[in-house]
Amino acid sequence: MSYADVNGLSMYYREHGDAPVTEDNPALVLLHGGLSGSDDFAALVPELSAHRRVITADLQGHSHTADVDRPIRVETIGDDVAALIKHLELGKADVMGYSFGGGAALRCAIQHPDAVRKLIVVSFPFRQDGFFEDVRAQQRQMSPESAAFMKQTPAWELYERTAPRPEDFPQLVGKMGEWLQQPFDYSEEIRGLQVPTQLIFADADMYSMQHICDFWALLGGGQRDAGWDGAARPGAHQLAVLPDTTHYAISSSPALAGTAERFLR
């Protein structure tokens, strides 16, 4: 368990596995969801770290990483992740993020393609209106005041147990709520993405199947028959929809590790 000073942030991270980091077997950096922490991937780390080094990191204001005086944005956190990769001298790493962490992973690959070998985005939209409307209505209710109503949730239990300043929880909820109200559309940048990318969604996710298909289309998927030999596939990109799961359960789904592992190999 260590901390790295990156971009004015003291970022908590842990290293798992003892495999040497090489160009052919790079490290895998895992990024958790919003209002959570590295525990998101606790069930998957043993399998993912069996043959490679795995780095789990707590993002700005989450779990062991204290907040700093700046808004929470996936763009700035993407910079933080690239700085952590450089700090640890990992060369090009594979980066996998879930939900909010998926947005940070995506922005890291867009903004720092020299730091990312392969990208896995788990359950994150490319555009703000990808969320179902009832989900967006819930997001609009997130504020420092609403933190009091979350004291019976796993998010608060983790934060109270791990955060250096548990009294900052209302600040985190408020900042996340404010981020969720910011319009975003990464379509054009995704079209130009050169990093091999795997998209993974739940079959009962918080985004419509149309939005998932539109995301896949931005990477060139779903446009034509790949042919008997697969020659017309959309480059090195992949799409996976995991059966019998939801946005909230996908990060611990037994199918997630195997799906990611096949892509990384």
N, C-alpha and C positions, 0 to 999 in steps of 0.2 A: 504494500500500500504506500503510494507516494503522491507528491504534489509537484506539478510543473508550473513555473511562472511563464504564462503566455499572454501577451496582449493586455497586461495589467490584471490578469486573472490568475488566481492560484487554483489550478485545475487538478482535481483529484483523479487518479487513475490507478488501475491494478493490472499487472501482467500475469497471464495464465499460460501454462505450458512451458516446456523447456526446449522446444525445437529451435534450432538456429534460424535466424532470419536471413534468407537468401533471395536472390532475384527470382528464382523458380519457386520459392516457398515463402512469400512475403507474409508479414504480420497482418492480422485482421483486426481492425478497430471497430468496436461495437458502440452505437450511440442509442441511448434509451429514449423513451417517450416523455411527453410533457407531464410535469408534476410527479415525476417518478425518479428513478436513478438506475444505477448499473444492475440492480436486482432484477430488472426487466428480463435479463438474459441468463439468470442464474441456472435455470434448468437446461440451457443449451450449451453453456460454456464447456462442460466436460467433453462433450462430443466434438465441438468446434476446435478445442485446443489439443485434441489428441495427437495431431500431426503438425500443428503450426502454433506460433506464438499468437495469443489473443490479448488485446488491450481493451479493457472496459474503462470508460471515462464518464464522470459526472459533469454535466454541462452547466453553464452559468446559472447560479442561483438554485441549483438542484442538489439534493442529498448532501454529500460531503463538501461540495464546492460552494463557497459563500458567494453571495451576489456582489456586484460592483455597481458603480454609479453610471450605468448606461442602460438603454432599453434592451429588452430581450428580442433578438431578431435571428432568424436562421442564417442570414447573410453573415453577421458578425461571428456567430458560432461556427459557421463553416470556416472562417479565417482562424478561429481558435483551434479547430481540429487539425488544420494544415500545420499550424505552428507546433502543436503537440507532436505530430508525425516528424517534423524537423527536429524538435527538441530531443526526441528519442532516437534520432538517427536511423529511422526505419527505411529510408529511401522511398520507393513507391509502395504504399500499403493498399490493401483491400479495405474498403470502408462500407459498413452495413449499418443502416439506421432504421429505427422503427418509429412511425408516427412523427412527432415533432423532431425526433432524431433522424428520421428519414429525410426531412426537409434540410436539416443541417448537413447530412451526408451528401444530398443532391447539390447544395450550394458549394460544399467543399470541392466536389468534382468539377462544377462549372467554373468556379473562381480559381482553383488550383489544380488543373489537370496533371501537372507535373508531380503532384503528391499522391495521386490515386491510380492504382493499376486497374482494379475492378470496383464497380459500385453496385450495391444492393439497396434498393429503396423498398421498405416494407410499409405498406398502408399509409401513404401520404399523397395528397392531391397535387397536381401541377398548377391548379388555379383555385382561387378562393371559393368560387361557386361550385366546386366539386363536392363539397359537403352537402348532405341532405339538409333540407330547410329546417327540420326540427332540431338537428344538431347545431346549426348556426344560431337558432333561437336560444339554445342552452349556452352557447359560447358567449352570446351577448350579455348574459347574466353574470359572467365572471368578473369580479371586482374584489378589492381588498375586503369589503364588507361581507362578501359571500364566503370568505374563508372560514367564518365561524360555523357555517352550516356543513363544513367538510371534516369536522373533527371526528366523525365516526367512519371515515373512509380509509382505505389502505394508503392513499397519498399522504394523509396527515400522519399516520402511524410510522411510515418510513421517514418522513421529514423530521418528526419529533425525535426519532431514534438516532438519526445520522447527521442532521444539519449542525454546523457549528453555532448557529444562532436560530434556534427554533422560533423565536419571536418574529423572525422575518417572513413567516409563512404567508401572512396577508399581502406582503409586498410581492412575493412570487406569484400568487394567484392574480393579483392586479396586473402585473406586468405580462403574464401569459394571456389574460383577457384582452389587454390592450393590443398585443401582437395579433391575436386572432381577428381583430377588427381592421387590420391593415390589408387593403386590397393587394393581391399578388397574382401574377400570371407569368409563368416561366416558359411558355410555349416556345418562343423563338430560341432561347438559350438551349433548351432541350433538343430542338431540331439540329443544332450544331454540336451536340455533345459527342465527343470522340471516345470517351471512356466506355469500355464494354459494360453494359448496364443490365441488371436483372430487376424487374418489377415483381413484387409479391403482394397479393391482396387476399383478403378473406372472401369467401363466397357470400357472406352476410356482413359486409363491411359498412362503414359510414359514408361511402361514396356510391353513386349509381354505377351499374355495369357500363353504361354509356361513357361515363367519365373515365373509367378504367380502360375501356377500348380506345378512347381518344388519347389517353396518355401513351398507350402502346403504339398508336398510329404516329405520334410525334417521333418515335424511334424507328419508324419505317415498318412497323408490324401490322399485320392484318390487311395488307394492300394487294396481295396476290398469292396464288398458289406457289408454295416453295419448290414444287417439282419433286419427282420421284427420288432425286438424290439430295434434296434439301439445298440446292445451290442458290435458290432465290430467297433464302431466309434473310431477315433484316440484320445482316452483319453478325456481330458477336452478342447481340442483345437477346434477352429472354423475358417471357412473361409467365408467371405462375399464379394460379388461383387455387388456394388451399380449401378443400372441401370441409364442410361441417365445422366452420369456425367463424369468429367475429373479430371486429377490430380490437376488442379488449382482451381476447384470448390468443391472438395470433402470435404474440411475442414468446409465448411459452408452449406453442403447439409442437408436438414431436415431429411433425412434418416439416417444420421450418428449417431446422438444422440440416436435414438431409437434402432439402431443395437447394439451400444456399451452398452446401458443400459440393454438390455436383457442378454448380455453376463455377465455383472458385477453382475447381480442378480442371 
